[in-house]
């Protein structure tokens, strides 16, 4: 992804996940925004967007953070919101094990309190170690935790899967995870 696409993706993350009000954008209850309103609002705040650029960011993002409606008139973030939205995700049965990548500096707090959403709606988990390492690397020296998802689910914890395949849950207590790796 080139610099322009990365910069646009970061901007879309800001306004579709965290601060739509910074440009006067309004999200509906499910987190959708009109593409036309997004383009207009961004333009009024010095950010030039086009339908083509938005489609390219959605299509080429390796993390698939965003989704366009079938008719292309609306856009939303797939997960990671700090603003109140209902993505309409249905509870699903998770695999036996999922993974969480974080930085080693956060480990003492995680071991004491578990994995918490930290300002988001859910804890984000991945289906493989490689993805978890990439996520952890974004925050410092990575460490990967193996989460006993099936056991959590059996004890009543709900799990969801976002459109881009990220596993979501409310909280992971320390009894349900173990360290997989401290090597990057």
GIBELUR-V771668 format. One record per backbone hydrogen bond with DSSP energy under -0.5 kcal/mol. CO is the residue of the C=O (numbers start at 0). NH is the residue of the N-H. If there is no record, write none. Layout:
co=CO nh=NH
co=CO nh=NH
//
This chain:
co=1 nh=5
co=2 nh=6
co=3 nh=7
co=4 nh=8
co=5 nh=9
co=6 nh=10
co=7 nh=11
co=8 nh=12
co=9 nh=13
co=10 nh=14
co=11 nh=15
co=12 nh=16
co=12 nh=17
co=13 nh=17
co=13 nh=18
co=15 nh=76
co=16 nh=81
co=16 nh=82
co=18 nh=21
co=19 nh=22
co=19 nh=24
co=20 nh=23
co=27 nh=30
co=28 nh=85
co=31 nh=27
co=32 nh=74
co=33 nh=37
co=34 nh=38
co=35 nh=39
co=36 nh=40
co=37 nh=41
co=38 nh=42
co=39 nh=43
co=40 nh=44
co=41 nh=44
co=41 nh=46
co=42 nh=45
co=45 nh=47
co=46 nh=48
co=49 nh=53
co=50 nh=54
co=51 nh=55
co=52 nh=56
co=53 nh=57
co=54 nh=58
co=55 nh=59
co=56 nh=60
co=60 nh=63
co=64 nh=77
co=66 nh=75
co=68 nh=71
co=72 nh=34
co=73 nh=68
co=74 nh=32
co=75 nh=66
co=80 nh=120
co=84 nh=86
co=91 nh=93
co=95 nh=149
co=97 nh=146
co=98 nh=125
co=99 nh=144
co=101 nh=142
co=102 nh=105
co=103 nh=106
co=105 nh=109
co=106 nh=110
co=107 nh=111
co=108 nh=112
co=109 nh=113
co=113 nh=115
co=114 nh=171
co=116 nh=119
co=122 nh=168
co=124 nh=166
co=125 nh=98
co=127 nh=131
co=128 nh=132
co=129 nh=133
co=130 nh=134
co=131 nh=135
co=132 nh=136
co=133 nh=137
co=134 nh=137
co=135 nh=138
co=136 nh=139
co=140 nh=103
co=142 nh=101
co=143 nh=179
co=143 nh=180
co=144 nh=99
co=144 nh=146
co=145 nh=177
co=146 nh=97
co=146 nh=148
co=147 nh=151
co=148 nh=152
co=149 nh=153
co=150 nh=154
co=151 nh=154
co=151 nh=156
co=152 nh=155
co=157 nh=169
co=158 nh=91
co=159 nh=167
co=161 nh=164
co=165 nh=161
co=166 nh=124
co=167 nh=159
co=168 nh=122
co=170 nh=172
co=171 nh=114
co=172 nh=175
co=173 nh=176
co=175 nh=147
co=177 nh=145
co=180 nh=143
//
